Amino acid sequence: NAVVNAMIENKEKLLKTIESVVKSRSYSEDIFQDGVIKAYGVKIDDIRCPIGYAFRMVYNLALDESRRRRQQMNNYRSIDQVQEITAPIPTVLDQLITMRWSHCPVPFLQMENQALSLLVGSVLALLF
């Protein structure tokens, strides 16, 4: 594949191009490898300048990675920006475990529904 060969022959130049966008050598190498893999799937019949295609491809991959990282950083908020952290809703099992460990009687085991009582008793027996 002419594009892959052009990429391998010009690896350092391509890495410098990628690094100018993402500002990280390790990310640059990862993007270069992604580009090589992508280049294997390219139909080279329509490509007149394999090295030009390779540069454009890795540059676009670097831009995509840069945008992804910027968006990821924007999604993080400092603890000062968080006004409220909601606790997850406790499940029945969470409540059973809490009751078991606090030595409280399980109130709904005394319900008339014996099937529910047997089920909860079985779950407790498996857990403890």
C-alpha positions as CSV (number, residue, x, y, z in Angstrom):
1,N,0.0,0.0,0.0
2,A,1.5,3.3,-1.1
3,V,0.0,5.3,1.7
4,V,1.4,3.0,4.4
5,N,4.8,3.0,2.7
6,A,4.8,6.8,2.6
7,M,3.8,7.0,6.2
8,I,6.6,4.6,7.3
9,E,9.2,6.5,5.2
10,N,8.1,9.9,6.7
11,K,7.3,8.8,10.2
12,E,9.2,11.5,12.0
13,K,7.7,14.3,9.9
14,L,4.3,12.9,10.5
15,L,4.9,12.6,14.2
16,K,6.0,16.2,14.4
17,T,2.9,17.3,12.6
18,I,0.7,15.3,14.9
19,E,2.6,16.6,18.0
20,S,2.1,20.2,16.9
21,V,-1.6,19.6,17.3
22,V,-1.9,17.3,20.4
23,K,1.2,18.5,22.3
24,S,2.1,15.0,23.4
25,R,4.7,12.6,22.0
26,S,2.9,9.5,23.4
27,Y,-0.5,10.6,21.9
28,S,1.3,11.4,18.6
29,E,2.6,7.9,18.4
30,D,-0.8,6.4,19.2
31,I,-2.4,8.6,16.5
32,F,0.3,7.6,14.0
33,Q,-0.4,3.9,14.7
34,D,-4.1,4.6,14.2
35,G,-3.3,6.3,10.9
36,V,-1.3,3.3,9.7
37,I,-4.1,1.0,10.5
38,K,-6.6,3.3,8.8
39,A,-4.2,3.5,5.7
40,Y,-4.3,-0.2,5.2
41,G,-8.0,0.1,4.4
42,V,-7.6,2.9,1.9
43,K,-8.3,2.3,-1.8
44,I,-5.2,3.7,-3.3
45,D,-6.5,3.8,-6.9
46,D,-7.9,7.4,-6.4
47,I,-4.9,8.8,-4.5
48,R,-2.5,10.8,-6.6
49,C,-0.2,11.8,-3.8
50,P,0.2,9.2,-1.0
51,I,2.3,11.3,1.2
52,G,-0.1,14.3,1.0
53,Y,-3.0,11.9,1.8
54,A,-1.0,10.5,4.8
55,F,-0.3,14.0,6.1
56,R,-3.9,15.1,5.8
57,M,-5.2,11.9,7.4
58,V,-3.0,12.0,10.5
59,Y,-3.6,15.8,10.8
60,N,-7.3,15.2,10.8
61,L,-6.9,12.3,13.3
62,A,-4.8,14.6,15.6
63,L,-7.5,17.3,15.4
64,D,-10.2,14.7,16.3
65,E,-8.1,13.6,19.3
66,S,-7.5,17.2,20.4
67,R,-11.2,18.0,20.2
68,R,-12.1,14.8,22.1
69,R,-9.6,15.6,24.9
70,R,-10.8,19.2,25.1
71,Q,-14.4,18.1,25.4
72,Q,-13.5,15.5,28.0
73,M,-11.7,18.2,30.1
74,N,-14.7,20.5,29.8
75,N,-16.9,17.8,31.1
76,Y,-15.0,17.6,34.4
77,R,-16.1,20.0,37.1
78,S,-14.2,21.0,40.2
79,I,-15.8,20.2,43.5
80,D,-16.5,23.9,44.0
81,Q,-18.8,23.9,40.9
82,V,-20.9,21.0,42.2
83,Q,-23.8,22.3,44.2
84,E,-25.3,19.0,45.2
85,I,-24.3,15.3,44.9
86,T,-27.4,13.1,44.9
87,A,-27.0,9.8,46.7
88,P,-28.2,6.7,44.8
89,I,-31.6,5.3,45.8
90,P,-31.0,2.4,48.1
91,T,-32.3,-0.9,46.9
92,V,-34.2,-3.4,49.0
93,L,-31.0,-5.5,49.3
94,D,-29.2,-2.4,50.6
95,Q,-31.9,-1.9,53.2
96,L,-31.8,-5.5,54.2
97,I,-28.0,-5.4,54.7
98,T,-28.3,-2.2,56.7
99,M,-31.0,-3.8,58.9
100,R,-29.1,-7.0,59.3
101,W,-25.9,-5.3,60.4
102,S,-27.7,-2.8,62.7
103,H,-29.5,-5.8,64.4
104,C,-32.9,-4.4,63.6
105,P,-35.7,-6.8,63.0
106,V,-36.7,-6.9,59.4
107,P,-40.3,-5.5,59.5
108,F,-41.7,-6.9,56.3
109,L,-40.6,-10.5,57.1
110,Q,-43.6,-10.6,59.4
111,M,-46.0,-9.8,56.5
112,E,-48.7,-12.2,55.7
113,N,-47.2,-12.9,52.3
114,Q,-45.1,-16.0,53.1
115,A,-43.6,-16.2,49.7
116,L,-42.0,-12.8,50.1
117,S,-40.8,-13.8,53.6
118,L,-39.2,-17.0,52.3
119,L,-37.5,-15.1,49.4
120,V,-36.1,-12.4,51.7
121,G,-35.0,-15.1,54.2
122,S,-33.3,-17.1,51.4
123,V,-31.4,-14.0,50.2
124,L,-30.3,-13.2,53.8
125,A,-29.2,-16.8,54.3
126,L,-27.1,-16.7,51.1
127,L,-25.5,-13.4,52.1
128,F,-24.8,-14.1,55.7
